[in-house]
Amino acid sequence: MEGILIPISLFLSVFGIFYLYLSTRNKERLALIEKGVDASVFMRGRQRTAPIWKVIILNLALLLMGIGVGVFLATILDHYTILDDAAYPASIFLTAGVGLFVGFKLTKNLDKD
C-alpha cells in the first residue's frame, strides 16, 4: 500500500503544476483580450529561435563528448597518479558540465543566426 503512494503523489504534483500553469496562462490571455491588446504579444519571442531538434542534438552531442573525454581523462589520472576512485566521477562530471556549458553558449549563437 505504501509503495503506491509515492507514484500517485508524484503524478498528482506534476498534474497540479501543469494545471496551474495552463489555467493561469489562459486567464492572463483572456484578460489581455478583454482589454483589446493585439494577439501578437502571445507570439513574442518565438520568431527568432532555433528549432528545438537542433538544440537537443547539439547539447546531447556535447554532453556525450564531455563524458567520453571525462572517462579518458580519468583513466589517464588513475594510471599515472595516486588518485584512485575519486578521479572517475570528478572528471566525468567536470567535463560533462563543461560540455553542457559550451552547448549553452553555442545555442545562444545558434539563436542569433
Number of C-alpha atoms within 10 A of each C-alpha: 5 6 7 8 10 11 11 10 11 11 11 12 12 10 12 12 10 12 12 11 11 12 11 12 12 12 11 12 16 12 12 15 12 9 9 9 12 9 11 7 10 11 8 9 8 8 7 11 14 16 10 9 9 12 19 13 12 17 20 15 15 22 22 15 16 22 22 15 18 22 20 15 17 22 16 12 17 16 11 9 10 9 12 12 10 11 19 19 13 14 21 20 16 15 22 21 16 16 22 20 15 16 21 16 11 15 18 14 11 15 12 10 8
